[in-house]
Amino acid sequence: MSGEMWEIIDNEIRLIDEESGKITNATHSIITDKMLTFDYWDYLAWAIATADCNDVLSIGHASGAFNQILNNWNMPARGMGFEIDSSYKQINSKYNNINVYYTDFRKGYDLIKSKYDTIVIDVYDNRGYVDDAYDTEWISNFLKLRKNNGKVLFHCIDFTATLLAANITIPSIPSFLISMIKRIRLITKEPIYIVPLWSTYLVWIGPYPKKIHSKLPQIQWVDRFFRSRIRVINEINYDVEMIKKPWSYDVYEFTRLQMIKFLKEMVPKGMEKIHELKKMAEVFDNQQDIHKIDKIITYYKDNRKSRYEFNQIISVLYAMKGDWNNSMNFLEEKEPKSIKWFLV
């Protein structure tokens, strides 16, 4: 994006439609003084905080939401960022721990003189993914910029994330997830982990995350929450075609509908589970509605919905209330499961 293509609405940075000039519902970044946002910026902050050092290279920095969160945790990162939209300069000037360059990351690559513990890639525009940032050439470039035992993190928007959150076996049909894994496997055989949220996931290349040692309940909870969601890639069906560029929002919608069609035909109970989880997750859009949160928690506890995926959302709802004891009780710490695939 380029200058002034957004407006701040209730601390959310909303994109402006290029054709109509109207503010959209698409949130590109945020401004936050909170410990947790209950959105994907939390897993970026968490992933960085699991490293021994917080040296970070941020590609697609925007307002540096993960950096704001880490500062709120009193665990500030340091390093370098690239953001093509120079209108973020005023927001980022409040934080001097990350030196942000306002240029295309491809043009700024030669400015990078150091190696980093964590490299974060979160590059989107009004059309969808900025393809080069997720392509084999740049995956290889990013891997070369790590320190020993460093990691590279790709933030991905993909309907597959919803299936992972619902604990549903993934169809072996073209998806951004399979495409990313196949691209990464052309370059490296090292571990790949997937950390799903609800409609997005983190692709993690590198060593398994270390536990964060903190006395703050918010950080203890977020650390256990994301650890309980980690999936490991052990195998995929390499016969499945990769999605061709561009990875636009239109392509995202097409792949989403293809997966829904498959699930309706092959796993109808899986679709029921997704609809049920979606109803529960709607409360995330209004985190102040404590009465609604309590009603959902009571309903699912009374109906003995004790499955992993429901316990995860109940834990989040308790966390939104600040009830850290109950929020922790609904999470399990265990070894990461391998992602399972339907053979088509």
ABEGO torsion letter per residue (X at the ends): XBBGABBBBGGBBBBBBAAAGBBBABBABBBBABABAGBAAAAAAAAAAABABABBBBBGAEAGAAAAAAAAAGBBBBEBBBBABAAAAAAAAABAABBBBBBBAAAAAAABABBBABBBBBBBBAAEBBAAAABAAAAAAAAAABBBGBBBBBBBBBAAAAAAAAGBBBBBBBBAAAAAAAAAAAABABBBBBBBBAABBBBBBEBBBBBBBBABAAAAAAAAAAAAABBBBABBBAABBBBBOBBBAAAAAAAAAAAAAAAAAABAAAAAAAAAAAAAAAAAABAABAAAAAAAAAAAAAAGBABAAAAAAAAAAAAAAGBAAAAAAABBBBBBBBBBBBBX
